[in-house]
Amino acid sequence: MTNLINYNPNTLKFRVAQKDYWDFYLARPNIIFNPYTGVTNGLCTVAHFDFNNPSIYGTGTTSANTIYSTSTWVDALNTGVTATTIGYTGIDNGLITFDKVSGDTSNQALLSALTASTLVIPSGDTRLMLTRITGMTEQYEYPISIIEDNTVLGDYANFCGGFYQGYYMLDGYDYKVLPNRYNKGWLADFWLKKTDIICTGTTATTINDTYPDNKGLFFYMGTRAENKFWDIFDGLNTGCTSGCTVPSGCTGTVTTFCTVPKETDIIMPNGIPLSLPEINFIEIDNQFLIYHNGKAKSTHYGISYPAGEKAPEFTGTSITVTATTQVVTNTDNPFLVYCRACGSSSCGCSSGSTCQTVPEFSGFTAPLRVLDNKLDVIDNAIGFRITDDGKIGYRLLSVTGSCSDDKVYTSGITVTEKYTDSFIVPNNTWTNISVRFFAYNEYTDYELECKDKRLGRIAIYVNGKLKLFTDDFVEFVPRRLNTNSLRQVAVPYNISLGGGSLGLLESMTFDGQDPEDLALNIETNFAGSFIGSISQFRMYGCDLNWGDIENNFAQQRFRYGLGGVVSNIKGIFYGKLSSENIITSQVGLLTFLATNDFTGRGITSPSGAGYIYLLLPVEVTQPSEFRNSEIGCEGFLLPFLNQGSVTVPNGDIYLVYRSVYQTLSSVNIWLCN
C-alpha cells in the first residue's frame, strides 16, 4: 500500500469479489483504524444480565428464581400493573406455581392458582425480568445452577435443561420495558460455552429428551405460546362421576387435576366468559343504529343492545354493546334459501335440495367455537440455536396458506431454518455470539407505529467475525394474540435466555391439561434448552457495525481466557458498584467507552444505587476535577476519591476514581482539564 501511495496515487484499481462473510475497511498506512462508533454504551444498552453481578438477583442471592436487568431502556414505561387474570396463563411456564396437596381431590390449590393469583409490578420499575421456567405436570425437570467462580471469569450459570423467560410488554397495560421495534436495528450479545460435560449428572427427563432437534436453543423472541383458549375444554371426567368424586358403584374416571368449576363456567372480571365463543365489545356512535327509529329493541342488525335506547332517553354520544364472533356456516343464495316460504323442494331450488321456510332458516353464521391456533404464531416466533456439531443458526415460523379479503387462511406452518457449517462454535470454550439485525431504511418513532415491516439483514457473529447472514430478511415484529387481553397476560412479547419456549407443553387449566393443547407448533419447534454455560447477555437497541462488535469482543476476551486485545483500543470504564473498592474481576461489570478524549468531555453514569466508578488509562492526562454538567466544566463540584490503580481485563493499568457518596439516580459528569 505504501508503494501505491508514493508512486501510483491515482491508478489504484481493484475489484472486490462478491463473496460471503467479509467485513473490512481500507485505511491509510500507519493509522490504527477501528470503526468503533461508541453506540454500545449509554442509551443504546436496553438490557444487561451478568451472572457475576449480584444486582441481577432480586433477593440478593444466586438461588433467586427471577433475575433483573441492570440496564434499562431510556423510554421504558410502567405506570403500575395489577393483573388479576395472570393465573389463567402464568401457570403454564412457572410464573405462577402451586403444590398439589395429598387428599386435595377437588384441587383447591390449582383452582386458587388459576383464579386468585395477581401480578403486581410497582410503578416505575422498568427492569426487564426473566424467571426460571418450570412446569406443574411433573413430567420434566428444568435444571439451572449458578456457579461461583472467584477468578477473573466470575460467576456464571450452567444450563442443563432449563432456561429463563420473561415478558417485556403487557397487552392492555401501560407496561413496556423494551422496544417492540427499533429505529434501525438491534443486537443481542452473549458470552456462552457449549459443553455437555457439566450435565452428565442430570438423570431426570428434560424437554431435550422429548425434542432432541430443539436442543441447543439459546435465545428466543416472540409469543411464548399459542392462545390456550383456542378451543372449548369442558373437562375430562367421564361416566357417572359427580363433581370430583366417584359415587359408589360408579365406573367413571376422575382426572388427577379435577376442579369445580370448569373452564366453561368462568366469567372474567370484564364480564366476558373465559371460554369460547369469543365475545367482543363494540362502541356504537352511529345515531341511526342507536335510536332504532325511536323504538326500544333488544337486538338490531344482529347486535345485542343493553335494553334498546329510545331517542328521548339517550343523552350520550355512543354506547357500548357486545357481539359474539361469528363464522360463516351457510353460503347459499338467500333467494334460494327462503324460496318464498313455500317449504317445497321444487320452488326454484336446485334438484335434490330442500327449501327452508323463513321461520325455519337459522342464518348464515354461527358463533365461532374453535380458533385457528396457527394464526397467532406465524411470524411471531424466532429462535437461535447451536447444534451438537457446532453449527449456529436461526429458526422462524411463517405461514403456509393464502390471503384473501384481509383474512389469512392457514393450511400449515412453514419452518424456516438456516445454519453455518459445522464446528463454527467450539466445544468447552467460552465464545462470544452476536446476533444482529439491521433494516435497509431507518424509521422515525412515528413511522415505527404506522409503517409496514421492512427488509433488512440478519447476521450472526462468532468472536467478532461474521459467520452467517440472510439478506432481504423480513423485520421480526412480535405482536399480541388475537383474543381478549385478559386471556393473554404475559404470553406475547417474550424473551428467553438459555432456551426456546414450552408452548402449551406444561399448560394447566380448570380440570387439568387440555390434551388438544399438546404438540402444537411452539412446543414442537422451540421446546428445547441450551446445554452449557452462560455468563452474560446484552441487548442493544441500536444498529451496531462490525467495529462495535469486534470492540466488544476485544474488551471482554481476557476475562474469558481468550488472550489479550486484538487492537490498541483505549477508553474509559464507567458505571456503578456497591463495593467501596474495585478489583480486576469487577471491571467487567462496568461499561467501556472507546475514546481518545479523556478530559474536556462528559460521561453519564447509570441509574441505580451504588458508587460511581471512572477508570482511565494511567498513561493519559488525567482530569483535574469532576463537575455535574452535560456541557463544559461549569456545574457544581463532584467529590471523587483517587483510589490508585487496577489491572483491567486486557492487562493494561488504569487509574481508579470513585465517588465519595453512593447515588441512586444517573449523574452527568464532566471531566475537566
C-alpha positions as CSV (number, residue, x, y, z in Angstrom):
1,M,0.0,0.0,0.0
2,T,2.9,2.4,0.7
3,N,4.2,1.8,-2.8
4,L,0.8,2.6,-4.3
5,I,0.6,5.8,-2.4
6,N,4.1,7.1,-3.2
7,Y,4.2,6.1,-6.9
8,N,0.8,5.4,-8.2
9,P,-1.7,7.6,-6.2
10,N,-4.2,7.9,-9.0
11,T,-4.1,4.4,-10.6
12,L,-5.4,2.2,-7.9
13,K,-7.9,-0.3,-9.4
14,F,-9.3,-3.3,-7.7
15,R,-12.4,-5.4,-7.7
16,V,-13.9,-6.9,-4.5
17,A,-15.2,-10.5,-5.1
18,Q,-18.9,-10.8,-4.4
19,K,-18.3,-13.5,-1.8
20,D,-19.9,-14.0,1.6
21,Y,-18.7,-13.2,5.1
22,W,-16.3,-10.3,4.6
23,D,-16.2,-7.2,6.8
24,F,-13.2,-4.9,6.1
25,Y,-12.2,-1.3,5.9
26,L,-9.4,0.5,3.9
27,A,-7.2,2.9,5.8
28,R,-4.0,4.9,5.2
29,P,-0.8,3.2,6.4
30,N,0.5,3.8,9.9
31,I,-3.0,4.6,11.2
32,I,-4.7,2.3,13.7
33,F,-8.2,2.1,12.5
34,N,-11.2,0.5,14.1
35,P,-14.7,1.7,13.0
36,Y,-16.0,1.8,16.6
37,T,-18.9,4.2,16.9
38,G,-19.3,4.1,20.7
39,V,-23.0,3.4,20.5
40,T,-22.6,0.2,22.5
41,N,-22.6,2.4,25.6
42,G,-25.1,4.6,27.4
43,L,-28.6,4.8,25.9
44,C,-28.0,2.0,23.4
45,T,-27.9,-0.7,26.0
46,V,-31.5,-1.7,26.8
47,A,-30.9,-4.8,28.9
48,H,-27.8,-6.4,30.5
49,F,-27.6,-9.6,32.6
50,D,-24.2,-10.6,34.0
51,F,-24.3,-13.6,36.3
52,N,-21.3,-12.2,38.1
53,N,-23.2,-9.1,39.2
54,P,-25.2,-9.7,42.4
55,S,-27.6,-6.9,41.4
56,I,-29.4,-9.1,38.9
57,Y,-30.7,-11.4,41.7
58,G,-33.9,-9.9,43.1
59,T,-33.4,-11.4,46.5
60,G,-29.7,-10.7,46.7
61,T,-28.9,-14.5,46.4
62,T,-28.0,-16.6,43.5
63,S,-30.8,-19.0,44.3
64,A,-33.4,-16.5,43.2
65,N,-35.8,-17.7,40.5
66,T,-36.1,-14.2,38.9
67,I,-33.2,-12.2,37.5
68,Y,-33.3,-8.5,36.7
69,S,-31.5,-6.4,34.0
70,T,-29.0,-3.9,35.4
71,S,-29.6,-1.6,32.4
72,T,-32.9,-0.1,31.5
73,W,-34.3,1.3,28.3
74,V,-34.5,5.1,28.4
75,D,-38.1,5.2,27.1
76,A,-39.4,2.4,29.2
77,L,-42.9,2.8,30.5
78,N,-44.6,1.3,33.7
79,T,-47.4,3.2,35.4
80,G,-48.0,0.2,37.7
81,V,-49.5,-3.2,36.9
82,T,-52.2,-5.2,38.8
83,A,-53.2,-8.1,36.6
84,T,-55.8,-10.3,38.3
85,T,-56.0,-12.8,35.5
86,I,-52.3,-13.8,35.4
87,G,-53.3,-17.2,36.8
88,Y,-55.1,-18.2,33.6
89,T,-51.7,-18.2,31.7
90,G,-48.9,-17.7,34.2
91,I,-49.3,-21.2,35.4
92,D,-48.0,-22.6,32.1
93,N,-44.3,-21.6,32.4
94,G,-43.7,-21.3,36.1
95,L,-44.5,-17.6,36.5
96,I,-47.3,-18.9,38.8
97,T,-46.8,-22.1,40.7
98,F,-48.8,-24.3,43.1
99,D,-48.2,-27.5,45.2
100,K,-50.6,-30.4,44.8
101,V,-51.6,-31.5,48.3
102,S,-52.3,-35.1,49.1
103,G,-56.0,-35.6,49.6
104,D,-57.0,-32.5,47.8
105,T,-59.3,-34.3,45.4
106,S,-61.0,-31.1,44.2
107,N,-57.6,-29.4,43.6
108,Q,-58.2,-26.2,45.5
109,A,-54.5,-25.3,45.2
110,L,-54.8,-25.4,41.4
111,L,-58.1,-23.5,41.5
112,S,-56.6,-20.9,43.7
113,A,-53.6,-20.5,41.3
114,L,-55.9,-20.0,38.4
115,T,-58.4,-17.6,39.9
116,A,-56.7,-16.0,42.9
117,S,-53.3,-15.0,41.5
118,T,-52.4,-11.4,40.9
119,L,-49.4,-10.0,39.1
120,V,-48.3,-6.7,40.8
121,I,-45.5,-4.6,39.3
122,P,-44.8,-1.3,41.2
123,S,-45.0,1.8,39.1
124,G,-41.6,3.0,37.8
125,D,-39.9,-0.4,37.9
126,T,-38.7,-0.7,34.3
127,R,-36.2,-3.5,34.7
128,L,-36.6,-6.5,32.3
129,M,-37.4,-9.5,34.5
130,L,-36.7,-13.1,33.5
131,T,-38.0,-16.1,35.5
132,R,-36.7,-19.7,35.6
133,I,-39.3,-21.8,33.7
134,T,-40.9,-24.8,35.4
135,G,-44.0,-26.9,34.9
136,M,-46.8,-28.3,37.0
137,T,-47.4,-31.5,35.1
138,E,-44.4,-33.2,36.9
139,Q,-43.2,-34.7,33.6
140,Y,-40.0,-32.7,33.2
141,E,-37.2,-31.1,35.2
142,Y,-35.6,-27.8,34.3
143,P,-32.1,-27.7,35.9
144,I,-30.1,-24.4,36.2
145,S,-27.3,-23.9,38.6
146,I,-25.3,-20.7,39.5
147,I,-21.6,-21.5,39.6
148,E,-19.4,-19.3,41.9
149,D,-16.0,-18.5,40.4
150,N,-13.5,-16.3,42.2
151,T,-11.2,-15.9,39.2
152,V,-11.4,-13.1,36.7
153,L,-14.1,-15.0,34.9
154,G,-16.6,-14.5,37.7
155,D,-19.9,-16.3,38.4
156,Y,-21.9,-17.9,35.6
157,A,-25.0,-20.1,35.1
158,N,-25.0,-23.7,34.0
159,F,-28.0,-24.8,31.8
160,C,-28.8,-28.5,31.8
161,G,-32.4,-28.4,30.6
162,G,-33.9,-25.2,32.0
163,F,-33.9,-21.6,30.9
164,Y,-35.1,-18.1,31.8
165,Q,-38.1,-16.4,30.2
166,G,-39.9,-13.1,30.6
167,Y,-42.2,-10.6,29.1
168,Y,-41.1,-7.1,28.1
169,M,-44.6,-5.7,27.3
170,L,-48.1,-6.5,28.5
171,D,-51.1,-6.1,26.2
172,G,-53.8,-3.9,27.8
173,Y,-51.4,-2.3,30.3
174,D,-49.1,0.7,30.3
175,Y,-46.1,-1.6,30.6
176,K,-43.2,-1.7,28.1
177,V,-39.6,-2.1,29.2
178,L,-38.1,-2.9,25.8
179,P,-38.8,-1.6,22.3
180,N,-41.0,-3.8,20.2
181,R,-39.5,-2.3,17.0
182,Y,-36.2,-0.5,16.6
183,N,-35.4,2.6,14.5
184,K,-32.6,1.0,12.5
185,G,-31.7,-2.3,14.1
186,W,-30.8,-4.3,17.2
187,L,-28.1,-6.7,18.5
188,A,-28.2,-9.5,21.1
189,D,-24.8,-10.3,22.5
190,F,-23.9,-13.4,24.5
191,W,-20.9,-14.9,26.3
192,L,-21.5,-18.7,26.5
193,K,-19.8,-22.0,26.5
194,K,-21.2,-25.0,24.7
195,T,-20.4,-28.1,26.7
196,D,-22.2,-31.4,27.6
197,I,-19.7,-32.2,30.4
198,I,-21.4,-30.1,33.0
199,C,-24.7,-32.0,32.6
200,T,-23.5,-35.6,32.9
201,G,-25.1,-35.8,36.4
202,T,-28.6,-34.9,35.1
203,T,-30.7,-38.0,35.1
204,A,-34.2,-36.5,35.1
205,T,-36.2,-36.2,31.9
206,T,-35.8,-32.8,30.2
207,I,-37.5,-31.3,27.2
208,N,-34.4,-32.1,25.1
209,D,-35.1,-35.8,25.6
210,T,-38.6,-35.3,24.0
211,Y,-37.4,-32.9,21.4
212,P,-33.8,-33.5,20.5
213,D,-33.9,-31.4,17.4
214,N,-34.6,-28.4,19.7
215,K,-31.6,-28.9,21.8
216,G,-29.2,-26.0,21.7
217,L,-31.7,-23.2,21.5
218,F,-30.1,-20.3,23.5
219,F,-32.2,-17.3,22.6
220,Y,-35.9,-16.8,21.7
221,M,-38.2,-13.9,20.9
222,G,-42.0,-13.7,20.3
223,T,-45.1,-15.2,21.8
224,R,-44.2,-17.9,24.3
225,A,-47.3,-20.0,23.4
226,E,-50.4,-20.2,21.4
227,N,-53.7,-18.9,22.8
228,K,-54.6,-21.7,25.2
229,F,-58.3,-20.9,25.0
230,W,-58.4,-21.6,21.2
231,D,-60.9,-24.4,21.8
232,I,-63.7,-25.3,24.3
233,F,-62.5,-27.6,27.0
234,D,-65.2,-28.9,29.2
235,G,-63.0,-31.2,31.3
236,L,-62.0,-34.9,31.1
237,N,-64.1,-36.6,33.8
238,T,-66.1,-39.5,32.4
239,G,-69.1,-41.7,33.2
240,C,-71.1,-41.3,36.3
241,T,-68.7,-39.1,38.3
242,S,-70.2,-36.2,40.3
243,G,-68.1,-33.1,40.9
244,C,-64.6,-34.5,41.6
245,T,-65.8,-37.8,43.3
246,V,-66.8,-41.3,42.2
247,P,-70.0,-42.4,43.8
248,S,-70.4,-46.0,45.0
249,G,-70.8,-48.3,42.1
250,C,-69.7,-45.7,39.5
251,T,-67.1,-46.9,36.9
252,G,-66.3,-43.4,35.6
253,T,-62.9,-41.7,35.9
254,V,-61.9,-38.5,37.8
255,T,-58.9,-36.7,36.4
256,T,-55.8,-36.1,38.6
257,F,-56.4,-32.3,38.4
258,C,-60.2,-32.3,38.6
259,T,-61.8,-28.9,39.5
260,V,-65.2,-27.5,40.1
261,P,-65.9,-25.1,38.3
262,K,-64.8,-25.9,34.8
263,E,-63.3,-23.6,32.2
264,T,-66.7,-23.1,30.6
265,D,-68.1,-21.8,33.9
266,I,-65.7,-18.9,34.4
267,I,-66.6,-15.3,33.8
268,M,-63.6,-12.9,33.6
269,P,-63.5,-9.6,35.5
270,N,-64.7,-7.7,32.4
271,G,-67.9,-9.8,32.3
272,I,-66.8,-11.9,29.3
273,P,-66.7,-15.7,29.6
274,L,-63.3,-17.2,29.7
275,S,-64.2,-19.9,27.2
276,L,-65.3,-19.6,23.6
277,P,-67.3,-18.4,21.7
278,E,-65.4,-15.1,21.7
279,I,-67.4,-12.0,22.8
280,N,-66.3,-8.6,21.7
281,F,-67.2,-5.1,23.0
282,I,-68.2,-2.7,20.3
283,E,-68.6,1.0,20.7
284,I,-71.5,2.4,18.6
285,D,-71.7,6.1,17.7
286,N,-73.9,5.9,14.7
287,Q,-77.1,7.6,15.8
288,F,-79.3,5.7,13.3
289,L,-78.2,2.4,15.0
290,I,-78.5,3.8,18.5
291,Y,-82.0,5.3,18.2
292,H,-83.6,2.3,16.4
293,N,-86.2,4.7,14.8
294,G,-87.3,5.6,18.3
295,K,-88.3,2.1,19.2
296,A,-86.6,0.1,22.0
297,K,-85.2,-3.2,20.9
298,S,-83.0,-5.8,22.4
299,T,-81.3,-6.6,19.1
300,H,-80.7,-4.6,16.0
301,Y,-78.8,-5.6,12.9
302,G,-77.5,-8.7,14.6
303,I,-76.1,-6.8,17.6
304,S,-77.3,-7.2,21.2
305,Y,-78.1,-3.9,22.9
306,P,-78.4,-3.4,26.7
307,A,-82.0,-2.5,26.6
308,G,-82.5,-0.5,23.4
309,E,-82.3,3.3,23.5
310,K,-85.3,5.5,22.7
311,A,-84.4,8.9,21.3
312,P,-85.8,10.8,24.3
313,E,-83.8,8.7,26.8
314,F,-80.4,8.8,25.1
315,T,-78.1,11.6,26.2
316,G,-74.6,10.5,25.3
317,T,-72.5,10.2,22.1
318,S,-72.1,6.4,22.0
319,I,-73.0,3.2,23.7
320,T,-71.0,0.0,24.2
321,V,-72.6,-3.3,23.1
322,T,-71.5,-6.9,22.9
323,A,-71.3,-9.2,19.9
324,T,-70.3,-12.8,19.6
325,T,-67.6,-13.5,16.9
326,Q,-69.4,-15.3,14.1
327,V,-68.2,-17.8,11.4
328,V,-69.9,-18.3,8.1
329,T,-71.7,-21.7,8.1
330,N,-74.1,-21.2,5.2
331,T,-73.0,-19.8,1.8
332,D,-76.3,-20.5,-0.1
333,N,-78.0,-17.9,-2.2
334,P,-80.6,-16.2,0.1
335,F,-83.2,-16.2,-2.7
336,L,-82.9,-20.0,-3.0
337,V,-82.9,-20.4,0.8
338,Y,-86.1,-18.5,1.5
339,C,-88.0,-19.9,-1.5
340,R,-90.9,-17.6,-0.9
341,A,-91.7,-19.6,2.2
342,C,-93.2,-22.4,0.1
343,G,-91.4,-25.2,2.0
344,S,-91.4,-27.4,-1.1
345,S,-88.5,-29.0,-2.9
346,S,-89.3,-27.5,-6.3
347,C,-89.8,-23.8,-5.7
348,G,-86.7,-22.7,-7.6
349,C,-84.2,-24.7,-5.6
350,S,-81.7,-27.0,-7.3
351,S,-82.7,-30.5,-7.9
352,G,-82.4,-32.8,-4.9
353,S,-82.3,-30.0,-2.3
354,T,-85.0,-28.9,0.2
355,C,-86.0,-25.3,0.6
356,Q,-86.4,-23.7,4.0
357,T,-89.3,-21.6,5.0
358,V,-88.5,-18.2,6.7
359,P,-89.3,-19.4,10.2
360,E,-87.0,-22.5,9.7
361,F,-84.0,-20.6,8.5
362,S,-81.2,-20.5,11.1
363,G,-79.0,-17.9,9.4
364,F,-75.7,-17.7,7.5
365,T,-73.4,-17.6,10.5
366,A,-72.9,-19.4,13.9
367,P,-70.8,-18.5,16.9
368,L,-67.1,-19.3,16.4
369,R,-66.3,-22.2,18.7
370,V,-62.8,-23.1,17.6
371,L,-60.0,-20.6,16.7
372,D,-57.1,-21.3,14.3
373,N,-54.2,-21.7,16.8
374,K,-51.7,-21.3,14.0
375,L,-52.6,-17.6,13.2
376,D,-51.0,-16.3,16.4
377,V,-47.6,-17.9,15.9
378,I,-46.9,-17.1,12.2
379,D,-44.1,-14.6,12.0
380,N,-44.3,-14.3,15.8
381,A,-41.7,-16.8,16.9
382,I,-37.9,-16.9,16.2
383,G,-35.2,-18.9,18.0
384,F,-31.4,-19.1,17.7
385,R,-29.7,-22.4,18.1
386,I,-26.3,-24.1,18.4
387,T,-26.2,-27.8,17.3
388,D,-24.2,-30.6,18.8
389,D,-21.7,-30.4,15.9
390,G,-21.1,-26.7,16.4
391,K,-23.4,-25.2,13.7
392,I,-25.2,-21.9,14.7
393,G,-28.3,-20.5,13.0
394,Y,-31.9,-19.5,13.4
395,R,-35.4,-21.0,13.2
396,L,-38.5,-19.0,12.2
397,L,-42.2,-19.9,11.8
398,S,-44.1,-18.5,8.8
399,V,-47.4,-19.3,7.2
400,T,-48.3,-21.8,4.6
401,G,-51.6,-20.7,3.0
402,S,-53.1,-17.7,1.3
403,C,-54.6,-14.3,2.0
404,S,-58.0,-13.1,0.8
405,D,-60.2,-10.2,1.8
406,D,-57.8,-9.1,4.6
407,K,-58.1,-12.6,6.1
408,V,-55.4,-15.3,6.4
409,Y,-56.3,-18.9,5.7
410,T,-53.6,-21.2,7.0
411,S,-53.0,-24.7,5.7
412,G,-49.9,-25.2,7.8
413,I,-46.8,-23.7,9.2
414,T,-43.5,-23.3,7.3
415,V,-40.4,-23.7,9.5
416,T,-37.5,-21.7,8.0
417,E,-34.0,-22.6,9.2
418,K,-30.5,-21.6,8.2
419,Y,-27.2,-22.7,9.8
420,T,-23.5,-22.3,9.3
421,D,-21.1,-25.2,8.6
422,S,-20.1,-27.5,11.5
423,F,-17.6,-26.6,14.2
424,I,-18.1,-22.9,14.0
425,V,-18.9,-22.8,17.7
426,P,-16.2,-24.8,19.6
427,N,-16.8,-27.2,22.5
428,N,-15.8,-26.4,26.1
429,T,-14.6,-22.9,25.2
430,W,-16.1,-19.5,26.1
431,T,-17.4,-17.9,22.9
432,N,-18.8,-14.5,22.1
433,I,-22.1,-14.8,20.0
434,S,-23.6,-11.7,18.4
435,V,-27.0,-11.8,16.7
436,R,-27.5,-8.6,14.6
437,F,-30.5,-7.3,12.6
438,F,-30.4,-4.0,10.7
439,A,-33.1,-2.7,8.3
440,Y,-32.2,-1.2,5.0
441,N,-34.0,2.0,5.8
442,E,-34.4,3.8,9.2
443,Y,-37.7,4.7,10.7
444,T,-38.6,7.6,13.0
445,D,-40.5,6.8,16.2
446,Y,-43.8,7.8,14.4
447,E,-43.1,5.6,11.4
448,L,-42.4,2.6,13.7
449,E,-46.0,2.9,14.9
450,C,-47.7,3.1,11.5
451,K,-45.5,1.7,8.7
452,D,-45.2,-1.9,7.5
453,K,-42.3,-4.3,8.2
454,R,-39.0,-3.5,6.5
455,L,-36.5,-5.7,4.7
456,G,-33.0,-6.0,6.2
457,R,-30.2,-8.3,7.0
458,I,-29.9,-10.7,9.9
459,A,-26.4,-11.8,10.8
460,I,-24.6,-13.9,13.3
461,Y,-21.0,-13.2,14.5
462,V,-18.8,-15.6,16.4
463,N,-15.9,-14.0,18.3
464,G,-16.3,-10.8,16.4
465,K,-16.3,-12.4,12.9
466,L,-19.3,-12.7,10.6
467,K,-20.3,-16.4,10.1
468,L,-23.9,-16.3,8.8
469,F,-26.2,-13.8,7.2
470,T,-29.5,-13.6,5.3
471,D,-30.3,-10.6,3.1
472,D,-33.9,-9.4,2.5
473,F,-34.9,-10.8,5.9
474,V,-38.4,-9.5,6.9
475,E,-38.2,-7.5,10.0
476,F,-39.3,-9.5,13.0
477,V,-42.1,-7.6,14.9
478,P,-43.7,-9.5,17.8
479,R,-47.5,-9.0,18.2
480,R,-50.4,-9.7,20.6
481,L,-52.6,-12.7,20.4
482,N,-55.9,-12.4,18.6
483,T,-58.0,-12.7,21.7
484,N,-59.1,-10.6,24.7
485,S,-56.3,-9.0,26.7
486,L,-57.3,-10.8,29.9
487,R,-56.7,-14.2,28.3
488,Q,-53.2,-13.4,27.2
489,V,-51.4,-11.8,30.1
490,A,-47.6,-12.3,29.8
491,V,-48.0,-14.6,26.8
492,P,-46.9,-12.4,23.8
493,Y,-43.8,-10.2,23.7
494,N,-41.4,-12.6,25.4
495,I,-37.7,-13.2,25.5
496,S,-35.9,-16.4,26.6
497,L,-32.3,-16.8,27.7
498,G,-30.8,-20.2,27.6
499,G,-33.7,-21.9,25.7
500,G,-36.7,-21.6,23.4
501,S,-40.3,-21.8,24.7
502,L,-42.5,-24.5,26.1
503,G,-45.6,-23.5,24.2
504,L,-48.5,-25.3,25.9
505,L,-46.5,-28.4,26.9
506,E,-47.0,-27.6,30.6
507,S,-50.3,-25.8,30.3
508,M,-52.8,-26.3,33.1
509,T,-56.4,-25.1,33.1
510,F,-59.6,-25.9,35.0
511,D,-59.7,-29.7,35.3
512,G,-56.1,-30.1,34.4
513,Q,-54.5,-30.2,31.0
514,D,-56.4,-29.9,27.7
515,P,-54.9,-32.8,25.5
516,E,-55.7,-30.7,22.4
517,D,-53.1,-28.1,23.6
518,L,-50.2,-30.6,23.2
519,A,-47.9,-30.9,20.3
520,L,-48.7,-27.5,18.8
521,N,-46.2,-25.5,16.8
522,I,-44.4,-23.5,19.5
523,E,-43.9,-26.7,21.5
524,T,-42.7,-28.9,18.7
525,N,-40.3,-26.3,17.2
526,F,-39.0,-24.4,20.3
527,A,-39.3,-26.6,23.4
528,G,-35.6,-27.0,23.9
529,S,-32.7,-25.8,26.1
530,F,-29.1,-24.8,25.6
531,I,-26.7,-27.2,27.2
532,G,-23.7,-25.4,28.6
533,S,-22.8,-22.2,30.5
534,I,-23.9,-18.6,30.0
535,S,-22.0,-15.6,31.6
536,Q,-23.5,-12.5,30.0
537,F,-26.4,-11.3,27.8
538,R,-26.7,-7.8,26.5
539,M,-29.5,-6.4,24.3
540,Y,-28.7,-3.3,22.3
541,G,-31.3,-1.0,20.7
542,C,-29.0,0.5,18.1
543,D,-27.5,-0.7,14.8
544,L,-24.0,-1.8,15.8
545,N,-21.5,-2.2,13.0
546,W,-18.6,-4.7,12.7
547,G,-16.3,-2.4,14.6
548,D,-18.6,-2.2,17.6
549,I,-19.0,-6.0,17.7
550,E,-15.2,-6.6,17.4
551,N,-14.6,-4.0,20.0
552,N,-17.0,-5.7,22.5
553,F,-15.2,-9.0,21.9
554,A,-11.7,-7.4,22.2
555,Q,-12.5,-5.8,25.5
556,Q,-14.1,-8.9,27.1
557,R,-11.9,-11.7,25.7
558,F,-9.3,-11.6,28.5
559,R,-12.0,-12.3,31.1
560,Y,-12.9,-15.5,29.2
561,G,-9.3,-16.8,28.8
562,L,-9.0,-15.9,25.1
563,G,-5.9,-13.8,25.4
564,G,-5.3,-10.0,25.1
565,V,-6.9,-7.4,23.0
566,V,-6.7,-7.6,19.2
567,S,-6.2,-3.8,18.7
568,N,-4.8,-0.9,20.6
569,I,-8.1,0.4,21.8
570,K,-8.1,2.7,24.8
571,G,-11.0,4.2,26.6
572,I,-12.9,4.8,29.8
573,F,-14.6,2.3,32.1
574,Y,-17.5,3.7,34.0
575,G,-20.5,2.5,36.0
576,K,-21.7,1.8,39.5
577,L,-20.8,-0.8,42.1
578,S,-21.9,-1.3,45.6
579,S,-18.4,-2.2,46.9
580,E,-16.1,0.5,48.2
581,N,-13.1,-0.8,46.2
582,I,-12.8,-2.4,42.8
583,I,-10.7,-5.5,41.7
584,T,-9.9,-6.8,38.3
585,S,-12.8,-9.3,38.2
586,Q,-15.3,-6.4,38.8
587,V,-14.1,-4.3,35.9
588,G,-16.2,-6.3,33.5
589,L,-19.3,-5.1,35.3
590,L,-18.6,-1.5,34.1
591,T,-19.3,-0.1,30.7
592,F,-16.4,0.5,28.3
593,L,-16.3,3.6,26.1
594,A,-13.6,3.5,23.5
595,T,-12.2,7.1,23.1
596,N,-9.0,9.2,22.9
597,D,-10.7,12.1,24.7
598,F,-10.1,11.7,28.4
599,T,-10.7,15.3,29.5
600,G,-13.0,18.0,28.3
601,R,-15.8,15.5,27.8
602,G,-18.9,14.2,29.6
603,I,-19.9,10.8,30.9
604,T,-23.4,9.9,32.2
605,S,-23.5,7.3,35.0
606,P,-26.3,4.7,35.0
607,S,-29.1,4.9,37.5
608,G,-29.4,2.5,40.5
609,A,-27.8,2.6,43.9
610,G,-24.0,2.4,44.1
611,Y,-20.7,4.3,44.0
612,I,-19.8,5.8,40.7
613,Y,-16.5,4.4,39.2
614,L,-14.4,6.0,36.5
615,L,-11.3,4.2,35.2
616,L,-8.8,5.9,32.9
617,P,-5.6,4.7,31.4
618,V,-2.6,5.5,33.6
619,E,-0.6,7.0,30.8
620,V,-3.1,9.7,29.7
621,T,-3.6,13.2,31.0
622,Q,-5.9,12.9,34.0
623,P,-8.9,15.1,34.8
624,S,-8.2,17.9,37.2
625,E,-11.7,17.7,38.7
626,F,-15.2,16.3,38.1
627,R,-18.3,18.5,37.8
628,N,-22.0,18.0,37.4
629,S,-22.5,19.2,33.8
630,E,-23.6,18.0,30.4
631,I,-21.5,20.6,28.5
632,G,-18.5,22.3,29.9
633,C,-16.8,22.4,33.3
634,E,-19.4,24.7,34.9
635,G,-21.6,22.7,37.3
636,F,-21.0,22.1,41.0
637,L,-18.0,20.1,42.1
638,L,-18.5,16.3,42.4
639,P,-16.3,14.8,45.2
640,F,-14.3,11.8,43.9
641,L,-11.5,9.8,45.5
642,N,-8.4,8.7,43.7
643,Q,-8.1,5.0,44.7
644,G,-4.9,4.1,42.9
645,S,-4.7,1.7,40.1
646,V,-6.3,-1.6,38.9
647,T,-5.4,-4.1,36.1
648,V,-8.2,-4.2,33.6
649,P,-9.1,-7.5,31.7
650,N,-6.7,-6.8,28.8
651,G,-3.8,-6.4,31.1
652,D,-3.5,-2.6,31.0
653,I,-3.2,-0.4,34.1
654,Y,-6.0,2.1,34.8
655,L,-6.3,4.7,37.5
656,V,-9.5,4.4,39.6
657,Y,-11.7,7.3,40.6
658,R,-14.7,6.6,42.9
659,S,-17.5,9.0,44.1
660,V,-17.3,9.7,47.8
661,Y,-21.1,9.0,48.2
662,Q,-23.4,6.5,46.7
663,T,-26.1,7.8,44.3
664,L,-29.4,6.4,43.2
665,S,-30.1,8.4,40.0
666,S,-27.9,8.8,37.0
667,V,-25.4,11.7,37.1
668,N,-23.9,13.8,34.3
669,I,-20.2,14.1,34.9
670,W,-17.8,16.4,33.1
671,L,-14.1,15.5,33.2
672,C,-12.4,18.9,33.5
673,N,-9.0,19.5,32.1
